[in-house]
Amino acid sequence: MKNSVSLLLLMCFLSFLSCDDQFSESSIGESDINLFEKYQSLVENTSIEKSGRLKYVDSMIDYTKDLPRDTLTRKYLLDIASSYRSLGLEDSTYSFYHKALKLSTQINDSIGLATSNYTLGVYHLRKDALDSAYTYFYASEKLYDQIKDIKQEANSALTMAITQNRVKDYVGAQESSIKAIRLFEKTDEIRYLASSYNTLGSVSRSLGEYESSIEYYKKVYEYRKSLEKEETLEKEDDRILNSSTLNNLGMVYMDMGDYPEAILNFKKGLAYDSLEIKKPKSYIRLIDNLAYAEYKNGNMTSFPDLLLKALNKSREVKDRIVMASSGMHLSEIYLAEGNKELAKYYAKNAYATAKETTYNEGVLGSLGLLMKVSDPSEGITYGQEYIRISDSLQMEERAFQNKFARIRFETDKLVVAKNKATQTS
């Protein structure tokens, strides 16, 4: 893994050395450009069979073979990568992202370098290759800063924060989120500003900074609320997204032990029109959390019906995280009610589901319950597994944090070297 990160840093160095000049686009006729765009639109036509759409991607590739090596060709390579992505062909997507990066390096195309690094970061983030994703995002942030593209620099900072949050590099994620917010505040990108505050709210909650987390989530809510007034295609998405914001707020209040306020937010989130149909996973998470909050608040009237509803519906939509969560909630409550048999049944199911999904919090939570509901010898086995997994996760998180620090250090050194080379040339 260390060698792969070093190779990525070398590629980034070549990127920085190459981003002084803008290469001009070729003089291709408008009809020729329209031909490429025609192929691209046919690829996007989902009424055509996949095999037919693939042939149009081949036509896009053939079209680029004899073109000059310039910024327009780089754009086409990225378009081809996006077309492959829409068809679910990840290896081909990766290949053409790299072709675009290589061409951008060769022709000193700073915009292409920044764009290629960013898209490769997104690709690796989707593949859970988090160290590679961070390397590309950090490089793209530096490159966008150099070409003064504030919006894309902010996007790079936001995706860095999301990546850091995933590996529990909370301090780093906090810094990246704040940078993204400061940059987005200079633009009219309210939707992305809300996303940045959402990430900062999540990070603050993980750090135990509950009051700050509530403040940030409330900002998310207000920003998304303001977007509902706009007549845009995303208007309905913004409205539905706020159901998730209210769920997040409820979870912070749960952490604080303020169960009445948590219940209020969960119910407010469930009040969105047709939520169960339009965003079933949000609906299921809300009813799971509402049922558990009511139990913690001393109200057993919805038990076990609401949690069983969450469990069954999560199976229907294959949301394994809620399957594990609702199973753990059922196990905990049955244990408190003295029904060890059912408590063990749901804890075992939750453990199996969490392991399948690599939902680490669910794995540890269900193991903790199994330690309580099992006989002493079996409980010791579960306890040993809990310690092994917990230690392994902590080592993995520290390793990621060290890698990210090394990536920042090495990339910053490359930028300084590039600037010195530019000054002496």
C-alpha positions, 0 to 999 in steps of 0.5 A: 500500500505504501508503494501505491501511495508513493506512485500516486504522489509521483503522478501528482508531482508530474501534475504540478510540474505540468500545470503552468500553461493552458493548451489551446483547443483544436479547430474541429468543426461544429458538425464534428463535435455534434457527432461526438455529442450525438454518440454520447446522447445515445449512450445516455438513452436508457431505452437502448439495450446495454450492448447497443449503448456500448457500441456507441461508446466504441464510436466515441473512442474511434472518433477520438483516435485521430484527434490532436492531443489537446484540451478538447480531446482530454474533455472527450476522454473524460466524457468516455469515462463518464459513459462507461461509468453510466454503464457500470463498467468500472475498469473501463471508467478508471482506464479513461480517467487515467488516459485523461490525466496522462494527456493533461500532464503531457499537454500542460493542461491545468484544468484537465489535471485538476479535473482528472485528479478530482474524478479519480478521487471520486472513483476511488472513494466509491471503491472504498480505496480511501488512501488513494481517494484522499491523495487525488482529492488533496492534489485536485484541491491544490491544483484548483487553488492554483487556477483560482477555481473556488467552487471546485477547490471547495468540492475537493475540500468537501470530498476530502472531509468526507473521506477523512470522516470515514476513517475517523480522522475527525480533526482533519475532517473538521479542518477540511469541512471548515475550509469547504464552508469558507470557500462555498460561502464565496459562491452561490452553491447553497446546496453544497454549502449545506452538505459541508455543514452536514459533514461538519455536524457529523464530525462534531457529533463524533468528537462529542461536541454536541452543541456545535453539532446541533448548531451545524445541523440546524444550518443545514436544515435552514439552507435546505429549507431555503432551497425548497422555495426555488423552482428547480428540479432538485426542489423535491430532493432538498425537501426530502433530504431535510428528513435526514437532517432531522434524523441527524439532529435526533441522533445528537439529542439521543447522544445527549440523553434528551429523548423528548427532543430526539422524539420531536425531531424524528416525528418531524422527519416522518411528517414529510409527505409520502416519505415512505415511498419517495425515500424508504431508507430515510423512513425506515431509519427514522422509525427505527430511531423513533421506536428506540427513543420512545423506549429510552424515554420510558414509553413501551406502547410501540414495542415491539411493533415499530421496531419489527416494522423497521426490521422487516422493511429494511429487509425489503429494501436491503438496508443492512445497516438498519437491519443490524440497528433494529436487531440490536435495539430489539435485543437490548430491549428484550434483554432489559425485559428479561427475555434472554432467548429473544435478546440472543436471537436478535443479537446473533442476527444483527451480528451476522448482518453487520459482519456481511456489511462491514458495519463496524459499529454494528459488529461491536454493538452486537458483540457487546450484547452477545457477551451479556446474553450468552453463558459464561464460556460463550460470552468469553469467546465473544468478548475476545472477538470484541477486543480483537476487532476493536484493536484492529479497527483502532490500528487501521484508523491510526494507519489511515490518519498517518497516511493522510498526514504523509500525503499532505506532507509529500504533496506540499513538498512537491508544490514547493519544488514545483514553485522553485522550479518555475521561479528558476526557469 
